[in-house]
Amino acid sequence: MQRDLNRLKQRKSRRHKAIGLFILCVLVALVMVMMRTCSDQFAEPYNTNYQPMDTMRKQGNGS
């Protein structure tokens, strides 16, 4: 009887550890995917039409 109870506790403990590990892996994968999508959004420069002020003055675009 005691042996069955101990075996049941061990199985329950293993099951909880496995579920915890699975949830941890899912969370890590989710964070990695979110970081990847976030970095892909900022791959391009913010302002692609940027020109330095001195070149704008030389071209006569300034007022």
C-alpha positions as CSV (number, residue, x, y, z in Angstrom):
1,M,0.0,0.0,0.0
2,Q,2.7,2.5,0.9
3,R,4.7,1.4,-2.1
4,D,1.7,2.2,-4.4
5,L,1.3,5.6,-2.7
6,N,5.0,6.4,-3.2
7,R,4.9,5.3,-6.8
8,L,1.8,7.5,-7.4
9,K,3.6,10.5,-5.8
10,Q,6.7,9.9,-8.1
11,R,4.5,9.7,-11.2
12,K,2.7,12.9,-10.2
13,S,6.0,14.6,-9.6
14,R,7.4,13.5,-12.9
15,R,4.2,14.6,-14.7
16,H,4.4,18.1,-13.1
17,K,8.1,18.5,-14.0
18,A,7.4,17.5,-17.6
19,I,4.4,19.9,-17.9
20,G,6.5,22.7,-16.3
21,L,9.4,22.0,-18.7
22,F,7.0,22.0,-21.7
23,I,5.4,25.3,-20.6
24,L,8.9,26.8,-20.2
25,C,9.9,25.7,-23.6
26,V,6.8,27.1,-25.2
27,L,7.3,30.5,-23.4
28,V,11.0,30.6,-24.6
29,A,9.9,29.9,-28.2
30,L,7.2,32.5,-28.0
31,V,9.7,35.1,-26.7
32,M,12.1,34.2,-29.5
33,V,9.4,34.6,-32.2
34,M,8.3,37.9,-30.8
35,M,11.9,39.2,-30.7
36,R,12.4,38.0,-34.3
37,T,9.3,39.8,-35.6
38,C,10.1,42.9,-33.7
39,S,13.7,43.0,-35.1
40,D,12.3,42.4,-38.6
41,Q,10.1,45.5,-38.3
42,F,13.1,47.7,-37.6
43,A,15.4,46.2,-40.2
44,E,15.1,49.3,-42.5
45,P,16.2,52.7,-41.5
46,Y,13.4,55.0,-40.1
47,N,13.9,57.7,-42.7
48,T,14.9,56.4,-46.2
49,N,14.7,59.9,-47.7
50,Y,17.3,61.4,-45.3
51,Q,19.8,63.8,-46.9
52,P,22.4,65.7,-44.9
53,M,21.7,69.4,-44.5
54,D,24.9,70.5,-46.3
55,T,23.9,68.7,-49.5
56,M,20.5,70.3,-49.3
57,R,22.1,73.8,-49.1
58,K,24.5,73.1,-52.0
59,Q,21.6,72.1,-54.2
60,G,19.7,75.3,-53.3
61,N,16.7,73.6,-51.7
62,G,17.0,75.6,-48.5
63,S,15.2,78.9,-48.0
